[in-house]
Amino acid sequence: MAKITYIEHGGKEHVVEVANGMTVMEGARDNGIPGIEADCGGACACSTCHVYVAPEWVEKLPERDAMEEDMLDFAYEPDPTRSRLTCQLKVSDALDGLVVQMPEKQI
């Protein structure tokens, strides 16, 4: 289980525990966190679960694969370093303390 902090665009924080094996997107969806729409349900077929990862977490996460890179091209104001799709981030104990911030909107 990992505690993940989701920060809405306006600054409101939501700290939730997400079970290992789930994705960061599923953690947001299951806890009613606004700002992550997840239109495709986690199939990496849209960019509506886009977030900005806190700078101190960028190097701790697995690298983006080609499919995630392609989908991020469709995200709202992607950051070349910090943008991730939460459907591609599998929760484990190693993600305990992860902080992600939602963009102004999802496309």
Secondary structure, DSSP 4 states (H G I P E B T S, - for coil): -EEEEEE-TTS-EEEEEE-TTSBHHHHHHHTT-TT---TTSSSSSSSTTEEEE-GGGGGGSPPP-HHHHHHHTTSSS--TTTEEEGGG-B--GGGTT-EEE--S---
